[in-house]
């Protein structure tokens, strides 16, 4: 096996040679996050890459994330180091599925979570992230809203939204694996600890949380919280940055099952190989890109509230 430091140096050298920027989602392997130019949520990374001078975007994440980068940066080359890194939740709804659901609800706006394919975004009215979902849904003039694809995020939004909501029955297998009993056990074993979870978790788990937020929200919460021990209810990759930014605090993963196999596919060897050969390029057809970008642009125009 190659020395990790040598491999990191090789990747950094290749990135410079190609005029590339390396993005790593918060759930990626530690070594990938350590080597990347930027780490963060999928949409924020795509936006940052679009604003950069880079000619090439290396997105260490899953397929829909690379598509989002291609949508926002049509003149840049987007590389997904592992083309087989997909998102089970995004795959749970197809354009054909959505066309059928829209026919059942004429005139009802469709809110697509960014965890969807470009083709599905193109058929939607507006996109949302886990951080802005409530604001996006409430911004729509319609009394009814149809949300895709995550039933758990949709249910979470429905708890506070003023809209009459319906949703597709998709879910994130990783977050779905976290059970209430595991959270209760972790709390019992760590008196005084707080539990923070992602809204992709089940309603039963969300009801046990001291705070519910996106991954970027978790970093802010962890830094601001006075708690010395924080139980984390999302994919284990987030621990890398949480521990790095808060060395004086203890972070406990709520369940050993919180590992996304797709997010862990990408290794530094894959990044180096893809850059050497300039392969695994992700593109979005022009017509699909234009419509998907409209849905993303509408989301970005939704006013932020003072707490965001």
N, C-alpha and C positions, 0 to 999 in steps of 0.2 A: 504493500500500500504506500502511496506517495506521501511525502511529508506535507502536512497541512499548510505550513507557512510558505513552502515553495509553491504550492498550488495557488494560494492566495495571491502571491506575487505575480504568478503567471497570468491569473485572471485580471489583475489590475493592469498589467502590461498590455494585455490584449484589448482591454476596454479603451485604454489610451490610444492604441494603434487604430482602432476602429471608430474612434470618435463617439464612443458609446457611454450610456449611463446605465448603471445596474440598480434595479429596483427589487426590494425584497418585502414580501408581505409579512405582517407580524407573526404569522404562523409557520414561517419557514424555519429550517434547521438553524441552529446557533451560528455555525460556520458561514452560512450564506448571509445571514443578517450582519455578521461581523465584516464581511467583505464588501457588502453593497454600498452604493453611494447614498441611497435613501431607504428607510424602512417606514412602514406605515400601513394605513388602510388602502384598499385597492383603488378607489376613485381618487383619493388625495395623491397617490403615487402617479397615476395617469395624468393628473392635472399638472403636477410638478414637472413631469417629463416633457409635457407639451410646451411648457414655458422655458425649458432648458435649451441650450445650444446644441445638444447632442443630436447626431444624425441617426444613431441606432439606439433603440431601447431594448434592454435585456430585462424581461419581466419574470422574476422568480416568484411564481404563484401558480394559478390555474388558468384554464383556457379563457373563461369569460373576462378575466382581468386583462389578458393580453389583447383581447378584442376591444375592450374599453380604451386601452392605450392607442390602438390602431384607429379607433373612431375619433379620438381627440387629436391625433397626430398623423394625418393621412400622408404627409410628406416624409415621415420618418420610417425607418425599417424596424419592425417590432419582432423580437425573437422570444419564443417561449422555450427555454432549455429542454424541457420535457413535454413533448406534444401530447403524451398520454396522461398528463396531469389535468384531469377534469374536475368538475364539481357535481357531485351526485344530485344536490338540490337543484342546480341550474338545469340539469338533464331531466328533471321530473316534469317539466312543462315544455312542450314543443310549440312551434308556431301554429301547427294544425289544432292543437288543444286550445290555444288561446282564441283562434278564429271561431271555434265552436262556442266557447264561453261568451265571447262578445255578442254572438248572434242571439244568445239567450237573454242578453241585457242591453238592448238598443239604447244608445245614448249615455250609458253608465261609463264614466272614465275608468281607465285601467292604470293602476299604479304598479310599476314594475320595480321590484327590489333590484339593485345593481347586480345581484347574484343571479343573472339571467343571461342567455345568449344574446348576441347582437340582433339576431333575427326576431327574437321575442321582444326586445326593447323597441324595435322598429314598428311593432304592432301596438305598442302601448302609448298612452297619452303623456305620461310623465314618469320619471324614475325617482327612486328614493334610496337613501342609505339607512343603516340601522340608527344612525345618529339623528337624521332629520325626518324620519318617516312620519312622525306625528304632525310636524309642521307642514309637510308636503300634502298629506291627506286633508288636513283642515284648510289648506289654501284653495282647494278646489270648490267651484261654485255649486256643483251638484250635491244633492242631499245624500245620494248613494255613491258608493265607491267599491270597485272590485280590485282586490290586491293580490299580487302574485309574487313568487310562488310559495312563500314560507307561511304556513299556517300559524306558527308560533309568534313570529314577528307581527303578523296581522292581528292575532289575538291581543298581543301586548298593546298595539296601537289602538285597538277598539276599546280598551279600558279607559282611555282618556279622550279619545276623539269624539267630536260632535256628530260625526257622520254615521249613516247606516251602512255597515260594512259587510261584505261577503268576501270570501277568499278561496284560493286554490289550496289543495291539501298536500302541498309539498313540505319538506323539512330538511334540516341538516342532520345527517346520520350521526355526526360526531357530537353535536350538542344534545341531540335526542337521547343519546346513551346515558347522559347524566341523570341519575335518579334522586328523588327527594330523600330517600333513606341515606344515601351517601353524603348529602349535604348536612343532614341532621347529625350524622355520626361525626363528621369533620368539625361541626360546631361544638358538639359535646366534648370532643378531644382537645379543643382549643378554646377554652373559656375566654370571653372578651374579644374574640376575633370577629371581624365583619365579613360578610359574604357578598361578593360582587359577581354578577353574572351577565351574560350576553342575552339580548331579547330573543335569540334563536333557540334558547332553552325552552323546555315545556312550561306551560302555565303553572304547573305544580311546583316546579323548581323556582320560577320567577317569584312566586308568592313567598318564598323563603328568603329572598334576597334583601340585603340592606340597601343595595343600589343596583340598578339595571342600566347598562349602557353599552355602547360600541367599544371596540378595542382601543380606539384613540381616547375615548372617554375613561377607560380603565386606567390609562397612564395618568391622566389628570386627577382622577379620584384617588389613586394610590399616593400621589405626591401631596395632595391636600389633606388626606385623612390623618387623624391623630392616632388611629389604630396601629398597634405594633405588629399585629398579625392579620393578614388578609387571605381569605379563602377565595380562590379564583375559579369561576365557572365559565371557562372558555378553553379553546385549544392551547395545549401546553407551550407552543412556540412563544406565546406572549410573555412567559416567565423570563426570557432572556433580557428583554429591555426593562421589565419591571424591577428585576434584581439589580441591574446595572444603574438604574436611576434612583433606586431607594435601597442602598446597601445596609441601612440600619433597620430595615423592616423584614419580616418573615412572610414569604408567600407560599401558600399551600394549594396544590391542585386539588380541586374538589373530588376528582375521580381519576384513576389511572387510565381510564378509557377515553379520556379527552385528547386523543391523538388522531389527526386527520391524515390517513395514509397518502392521499393525493398531495397534500401540502409538504409531506416529507419525502416525496419522490426526487425532488431536485437536489443534486449534490454539486459541489464545485467542479467536479470532473465534467458534469453535463454542461455547465456554463462555459468552461474552457473549450470544450469540443464544439459547441454551437457557435462560439465566436471565431474559432479557427476556420471552420468550414462555412460560416455565415449561413447556417441551416436552421430549420424549424421556424421559418418566418410565418407569422400570422397576419392575414389580410382580411378585410371586410369588403364585400362588393359595394360599389359606389352608391347604388340605390338604397341598400340596407343601411349603410353608414349614415347617409343623409337623414333618414327617418329616425334612426336610433339617436343621432346627435340632437335632433329636435327634442326628444324626450329628456335627454340629459340637460340640455340648455334650459328647458322649462324648469327643471328642478333647481338649477343654479340661480334662477331669478326669484325663487321663493325667499322672502325676507327672513333674515336670521333674527331670532329673539335675543334679548340682552344676555341670556344665560349661556348662549352657544359659544 
